[in-house]
């Protein structure tokens, strides 16, 4: 389903979302973020629908902090949750679990996906690569260790393509803490 025609609040929300990312360079990533925001997050592994709930909470955070009210259906043109929203929500979960700033974790998740190389001036080749990376993320066409997803691991006994994102995150944080 295509989103409704964007309104000023949609642009304000989008700008707020990207302000939640601490970009690790002076490069610009507007095209990447726009593609991520226009890509629907689809879940099919049990309990990954909780990431949809986290993203909806992000909408509530925006409306509460910026507009001093609760988010309601229809407030935004998006009728589904975007990959960008899930990334921001996950970065907040990782920050709560592992410590640090959510904005730093958001950039780290982008780096984990290999999207940090996709700065602006997105040509056909870059555009195709971004779409492939996002498709592989959504449909879990990544390595069993999670390489190609949000949470790549050096070692794991579990096939990350079949593990709920929440548990992927937990294993990732434990591996980071053990590496110290």
N, C-alpha and C positions, 0 to 999 in steps of 0.2 A: 504494500500500500504506500503510495506517495504521500509525503507530508503536505499539509495545507500551505497556502501561500504565506511566506514569512512576513511577520509584522515587526515593528521596531523592538518589541520586547524579545523577540527571537534573536535578533542581532545582539542585543544587550546580554542575553543569556550566553550566547556563543562567545562573546568577548570575555565574559566572566569565567567561562570554562577554561579558555586558553590562558587566562591570567593565573590559573591554578597550577601551571606548569613552569618550572624553573628550567628554561632552555640553557643547555650547557655551552652555548657559544653565542656569538653575535649574529648568527645567521637567522633568517626568517623562515617560518614554517607554516605560513597561512594556508597554502594550498593543501599541505598534508592534513592540517587540522580540519579544514573544510571537508576533505574527503572522509576523514574519520567520523566527522559529525553527520555526514550524509550517508553513512553506512550503518545499517541496522545490525545490532547485536542479536544473534540468534543462539538460543541454548537448546541442547538436546541431551546433555549428560544430566542425570538426576541431581537436583538441588542447585544447578547453575542458574535457575530462575531467581535465586536469591541475589544474584548480581544485578538483575533487573530491579529488584527492590532497592538495592544500594543506590543505583542510578536515579531512581525516583526520589530517594532521600536527598540526593544532590540537588534535584530541582527544588525540593522543599527548602534546603539550605539557602539556595539563591533567593527564593522569594522571601524567606524570613529575614535574611540579612540585608538584602537590597531593597525590598518593597514592604517589609514589615507585615507580611501576611503569609498564609499557607498556600502552597501550590494546589491548584485544582485542575482536573482534566479540562483540556481546551485552552488553558493559559498559554501554551506554546503550540506552534504549528506541528512539531514532531508528534506523531501518533504512536511511535515506538521508541525504544531506547537505542541510542547510538553507541558505537564503539568508543568514541571519545568520552562519553559520559561514564561508561563502564571503567575505562582507564583511570579517570579522575577518582571515581569511587574506590577502585582497588588501591590506588596510591594512598588514599586516606586510611584504608584498612591496614596496609603494610606499615604506614607510619605509626599507627596505633600499636601494632604488634611488635615491630622491630625498632621503633624509635625514629627520630629524625623528622624532617619536614616532608609533608605530603607532596609538595611541589617538586622536591628533589626526587622522590620516589616515582612521580609521574614521568619525569625525564628518564629515569633508569628503566622503567617499563618500555618506554619508546625505544631506548637503546637496545633492550633485550629483543625487541621485535626487529631490529635492524632498520628502523625508520628514521633514526637520527641522521642518516646519510641522504635523506630526501628533502633537503632544503628547497626553498622557492626557486622558481624557473623550472617548474615541473614540465618536462617534455613528454612525448609519447612513451618513451622507454621508461622514464621514472614513474609515470602515471600507471603504466602496466605493472611495474614492480610493486608499487604501493597497493594496488588492487589485489595482486597475487598474495602479498604478505597478509593483508586483512582477510582475504578469503581463507588462506591457510589457518589463520588464527581462529576464525569463526567455526570452520568445519573441521578443525583439529587435524589438519594435514601437516603436522609437524613431527619432529623426532620424538621417539618414546621418552627421551630424557627431558622433553619440554623445550628443546632448542627450536626456535621458530615461534614460540608462544610467549606469554607474559613472563613465565617463570622457568627459565632453563636451569637444569641441574647438572652438576658434574657427574654425580652418581645417583642412581635410584633403583630400587627393586620394582617400582610400580611404573606401568606404562602410563605416562602423563596424558596421553591422548584420551584415556578412559577415566581419568581422575577428576573429580569436581574441582573447579578453580580454587575454591576455598582451601582445599587440602594441598593443591599445588603450591599455593602461597605459603602455607604453613611449613611445608617441606623446604621450600626455597629459603625462608627466613631461618629455619634451623640450620641449613647448610651454611648460610652466611655467618651465623653466630658461631658455629663450630670452627669455621675457617679463621675467625677472629680478627 
